[in-house]
Amino acid sequence: MEIDRVQKEIAPRFAFEGQLVECIPFGSGHINDTYRLTCQTEGGEQHYMLQRMNHGVFGDLAALMENVSGVITWLRKKIIANGGDEKRETLNLVYTREGDSFIQDAEGEYWRAFLLIEQARTYDRVEDPEIFYQSALAFGRFQRMLSDYPAATLHETIPDFHNTVDRLSKFEAALKADSCGRAARVAAETRFVLERRDLAHALSDRLADGSLPLRVTHNDTKLNNVMIDDQTGQAICVIDLDTVMPGLSAYDFGDSIRFGANTAAEDERDLSLVSCNMELFELYVKGYLEGCAGALTPDELDALPLGALLMTFECGMRFLTDYLEGDHYFKIHREGHNLDRARSQLALLADMEKKLPLMQEIVGRYR
């Protein structure tokens, strides 16, 4: 059985404290397989997470783990210097007995381990605006603590992940090839995208000319990547560092807004329900800038609302490209699912465009 193999062959290679007494499947992640380990120590039970990493999603796991290890080490030093709890306020890798951050087993699978953060949970939806605010604080603090990290030393584990110019080129290539004969069905969506070619360059050009600094970015700033303390209701830790790469602060901010301030589901068919909730937008701005605590430059602050537009535009293009190419990247659950997703994102972008002056005004209140 898989669990027997984990207990007998994988777990002993990591420097866990105490004696392993239990190994059970844990969590509901879609990329990595995770187990919770319980070890008995003199002081009581200690829990760990052991993960088998999916090397089909990330080709260079050594580079990924170098990023993860470097960022965690940096965060721990900052948290300790600030008198915080480094065991709860950041992920903590458990290294192998040889001092490595991961192993490859006899079957060619890759494994890593973390200390489990106890008495905290994640949320998949904005059930309470306070939780959204807490997530903003957490991602703002994450940006502040890493503001002096040498971002250029990080590996780009997913090349061109937020290169919107490249995403536009891929969309145009898929449109021209029309390999599935679907281009005629998306004439309105195509026109909407192509009318916004300049938007694709809005932030990358500013990075190229040096007006926006390269930062350490999380690149998956969804609500469910923040641990919320069960007792206090406060955000304590940003998790899932697999997509940490060099990028722009506006990318992380923008993706949070795209996902968290949308009044409808990402694949909503009734586009009249799709809009950007300005109350949630303001709440996130307040929390994010409190967390950043002055770490962003004036130009970066100016770019935040544009980041929301750009990330929504990019996501819409990605869904539309996948639809044109036959739905080979994003998993679909119904016919036309990626087209529904694309239309929803483009509708959200259209609403954001109307509200851009208000979004800029809101950022101005908190800067």
C-alpha positions in Angstrom: 0.0 0.0 0.0 1.0 3.6 -0.6 0.9 4.6 3.1 3.1 1.6 4.0 5.7 2.7 1.5 5.6 6.3 2.7 6.1 5.1 6.3 8.9 2.6 5.6 10.7 4.2 2.6 10.1 7.9 2.5 9.5 9.3 6.0 12.8 7.8 7.5 14.8 9.9 5.0 13.6 13.1 6.6 14.9 14.5 10.0 11.6 14.3 11.8 11.6 14.7 15.5 10.4 11.8 17.6 8.9 8.4 16.5 6.5 8.2 13.6 3.2 6.7 14.9 0.6 7.7 12.2 0.5 8.5 8.5 -2.8 9.6 6.9 -3.8 11.3 3.6 -4.2 15.1 4.2 -5.8 18.1 2.5 -7.5 18.5 -0.9 -4.8 19.9 -3.1 -5.0 19.3 -6.9 -1.3 19.3 -7.7 0.6 17.5 -4.9 -0.3 14.4 -2.8 0.0 15.2 0.9 0.1 13.1 4.0 -0.1 14.2 7.7 2.5 12.5 9.9 2.3 12.3 13.6 5.5 11.8 15.6 5.6 11.1 19.3 8.2 13.2 21.1 9.1 13.6 24.8 7.0 16.8 24.8 4.0 15.2 23.1 2.8 14.9 19.5 4.4 16.7 16.6 2.7 16.9 13.2 4.3 17.2 9.8 3.2 17.4 6.2 4.9 15.1 3.7 4.2 15.9 0.0 4.9 14.1 -3.2 5.5 16.9 -5.7 4.0 16.8 -9.2 6.9 17.1 -11.6 4.5 17.1 -14.5 3.4 20.7 -13.5 6.9 22.0 -12.6 9.7 20.6 -14.7 12.6 21.8 -12.6 11.8 20.8 -9.1 15.4 21.5 -7.9 15.0 25.2 -9.0 11.5 25.4 -7.4 12.8 24.1 -4.1 15.8 26.4 -4.2 13.3 29.3 -4.5 11.1 27.9 -1.7 14.0 27.3 0.6 15.6 30.7 0.0 12.3 32.6 0.6 11.5 30.6 3.8 15.0 31.1 5.2 14.7 34.9 4.5 11.2 35.1 6.1 12.3 33.2 9.2 15.1 35.6 9.8 12.8 38.6 9.5 10.1 37.0 11.7 12.6 36.2 14.5 14.2 39.7 14.3 10.7 41.1 14.8 10.0 38.9 17.8 7.4 36.8 15.9 6.7 33.1 16.0 8.7 31.6 13.1 7.0 28.2 13.5 3.6 29.7 12.7 4.2 32.8 10.6 5.9 31.1 7.7 6.2 27.6 6.3 9.1 25.6 7.8 10.8 23.0 5.7 12.0 19.8 7.3 15.2 18.8 5.6 16.5 15.4 4.8 19.0 13.6 7.0 21.6 14.7 4.5 20.5 18.3 4.7 18.6 18.5 1.4 15.3 20.2 0.8 13.7 17.3 -1.0 14.4 13.7 -2.1 13.9 11.5 -5.1 12.8 8.0 -4.3 13.6 4.7 -6.0 10.5 5.1 -8.3 11.6 8.5 -9.5 9.1 10.5 -7.4 10.0 13.7 -5.5 9.2 14.3 -1.9 9.4 17.2 0.6 8.2 17.9 4.2 7.0 20.8 6.2 6.2 21.4 9.9 2.4 21.4 10.1 0.8 24.7 11.3 -1.6 23.8 14.0 -4.9 25.4 15.0 -5.3 27.4 11.8 -7.2 26.9 8.5 -7.7 28.3 5.0 -10.9 29.5 3.3 -12.0 28.9 -0.3 -14.5 31.7 -0.5 -15.0 35.2 0.9 -17.6 34.2 3.5 -16.7 37.1 5.7 -15.2 40.4 4.5 -12.9 40.3 7.5 -11.2 37.2 6.2 -10.6 39.0 2.8 -9.0 41.9 4.8 -6.9 39.5 6.7 -5.6 37.9 3.5 -4.7 41.3 2.2 -2.7 42.0 5.4 -0.9 38.7 5.0 0.1 39.2 1.3 1.1 42.8 2.1 3.3 41.6 5.0 4.7 39.0 2.6 5.7 41.7 0.1 7.2 43.9 2.9 9.3 41.2 4.4 10.7 40.2 1.0 11.0 43.8 -0.3 14.8 43.6 0.0 15.2 40.0 -1.2 17.3 39.9 -4.4 14.4 38.9 -6.6 16.5 38.5 -9.7 18.2 35.5 -8.1 15.0 33.5 -8.1 14.4 31.0 -10.8 11.5 31.5 -13.2 10.0 28.1 -12.7 7.1 28.8 -15.1 8.6 30.9 -17.9 6.5 33.9 -19.0 3.9 33.1 -16.4 2.6 36.7 -16.2 4.1 37.9 -19.5 0.8 39.3 -20.9 2.5 40.3 -24.2 3.4 36.6 -24.7 -0.1 35.5 -23.7 -1.5 37.9 -26.4 0.9 36.4 -29.0 -0.3 32.9 -28.1 -3.9 34.0 -28.3 -3.3 35.5 -31.8 -1.5 32.3 -32.9 -4.4 30.1 -31.7 -6.9 32.4 -33.5 -4.9 32.2 -36.7 -4.5 28.4 -36.6 -8.1 27.8 -35.6 -7.3 24.2 -35.1 -10.7 23.3 -33.8 -12.8 25.5 -36.0 -14.1 27.6 -33.1 -12.8 31.1 -34.1 -16.1 32.1 -35.8 -17.9 31.5 -32.5 -15.8 34.0 -30.6 -15.8 37.0 -32.9 -17.1 39.4 -30.3 -14.6 38.2 -27.7 -11.8 38.3 -30.2 -12.7 41.9 -31.1 -12.8 42.8 -27.3 -9.3 41.4 -26.8 -7.7 42.8 -29.8 -9.0 46.3 -29.1 -6.9 46.1 -25.9 -3.6 45.1 -27.3 -2.0 48.1 -25.6 -3.2 46.9 -22.2 -0.9 43.8 -22.6 2.1 46.1 -22.5 0.9 48.3 -19.6 3.1 46.9 -16.9 5.8 45.0 -18.7 7.0 48.2 -20.4 7.3 49.9 -17.0 9.4 47.0 -15.7 11.6 47.2 -18.8 12.2 50.9 -18.4 12.9 50.6 -14.7 10.0 52.6 -13.4 8.6 49.5 -11.6 11.0 47.4 -9.6 11.4 43.6 -9.8 9.9 42.0 -6.7 9.5 38.6 -5.2 5.9 37.6 -6.1 3.8 34.8 -4.9 1.8 34.5 -8.1 -1.2 32.6 -6.6 -2.6 35.1 -4.2 -6.0 33.4 -3.7 -7.7 33.5 -0.3 -7.0 29.8 0.3 -3.3 30.4 0.4 -3.5 32.3 3.7 -3.7 30.5 7.0 -6.2 32.1 9.4 -5.8 31.4 13.2 -8.7 29.5 14.6 -8.7 31.5 17.9 -8.0 35.1 16.8 -9.4 35.0 13.2 -6.2 36.8 12.2 -4.0 35.8 9.2 -0.8 34.2 10.3 1.0 32.7 7.3 1.1 32.7 3.5 1.4 29.2 2.2 1.9 27.4 -1.2 5.2 29.0 -2.3 5.6 26.8 -5.4 4.9 29.7 -7.8 7.2 32.2 -6.0 9.2 33.9 -8.8 10.5 37.4 -9.8 7.7 39.7 -10.9 5.7 42.8 -10.1 3.8 43.7 -6.9 0.8 44.7 -9.1 0.6 41.1 -10.3 -0.1 39.7 -6.8 -2.4 42.5 -5.9 -4.3 42.3 -9.2 -4.9 38.6 -9.0 -6.3 38.9 -5.5 -8.8 41.4 -6.7 -9.7 39.4 -9.8 -10.5 36.4 -7.7 -11.7 37.8 -4.4 -13.6 41.0 -5.4 -15.6 39.4 -8.2 -19.3 39.3 -7.4 -19.8 36.1 -9.4 -18.1 32.8 -10.0 -15.1 32.6 -12.3 -17.3 30.6 -14.9 -20.6 32.5 -14.4 -22.8 32.3 -17.5 -25.1 35.2 -16.5 -22.8 38.1 -17.2 -25.2 40.6 -15.6 -24.0 39.1 -12.2 -20.3 39.8 -12.9 -18.8 43.0 -11.4 -15.9 44.2 -9.2 -17.2 44.8 -5.7 -15.8 48.2 -4.7 -16.3 47.6 -1.0 -14.2 44.5 -1.2 -11.7 46.3 -3.4 -11.3 49.1 -0.8 -11.1 46.5 2.1 -8.3 44.7 0.3 -6.4 48.0 -0.6 -6.6 49.0 3.1 -5.3 45.6 4.3 -2.6 45.2 1.6 -1.1 48.7 2.1 -1.2 48.3 5.9 0.7 45.0 5.5 3.2 46.6 3.0 3.8 49.4 5.5 5.5 51.7 3.0 7.5 49.0 1.2 6.1 49.9 -2.3 7.3 52.8 -4.4 4.9 55.6 -5.5 4.9 54.2 -9.1 4.0 50.7 -7.7 1.1 52.2 -5.8 -0.1 53.9 -9.0 0.1 50.5 -10.8 -2.0 48.5 -8.4 -5.5 49.2 -10.0 -4.0 48.5 -13.4 -2.7 45.2 -12.1 -6.3 44.2 -11.4 -7.3 45.0 -15.0 -4.2 43.3 -16.4 -4.5 40.0 -14.5 -8.2 39.8 -15.4 -7.4 40.5 -19.1 -4.6 37.9 -19.0 -6.8 35.2 -17.4 -9.6 35.9 -19.9 -7.1 35.5 -22.8 -5.8 32.2 -21.4 -9.3 30.7 -21.1 -10.1 31.9 -24.6 -6.8 30.6 -26.1 -7.5 27.2 -24.4 -11.0 27.1 -25.9 -9.6 27.8 -29.4 -7.0 25.1 -29.0 -9.5 22.4 -27.8 -9.5 22.7 -24.0 -6.2 21.0 -23.4 -4.8 23.0 -20.5 -7.7 23.9 -18.1 -9.9 21.1 -16.9 -13.5 21.5 -18.2 -16.7 20.2 -16.7 -19.1 21.0 -19.6 -19.1 21.9 -23.2 -17.9 25.5 -23.7 -16.7 25.7 -20.1 -13.5 27.6 -21.1 -15.6 30.0 -23.2 -17.9 30.7 -20.3 -14.8 31.4 -18.2 -13.4 33.7 -20.8 -16.6 35.6 -21.2 -16.9 36.0 -17.4 -13.4 37.4 -17.1 -13.8 39.8 -20.0 -17.1 41.0 -18.5 -15.2 41.6 -15.2 -12.5 43.5 -17.1 -15.2 45.7 -18.8 -16.6 46.6 -15.4 -13.2 47.3 -14.0 -12.5 49.7 -16.8 -15.5 51.7 -15.9 -14.5 51.8 -12.3 -10.8 52.5 -12.8 -11.0 56.1 -11.7 -12.7 55.1 -8.5 -10.1 52.3 -8.0 -7.4 54.9 -8.4 -9.1 57.2 -5.9 -9.4 54.4 -3.3 -5.7 53.6 -3.6 -5.0 57.3 -3.1 -6.8 57.3 0.2 -4.6 54.7 1.8 -1.2 55.4 0.3 
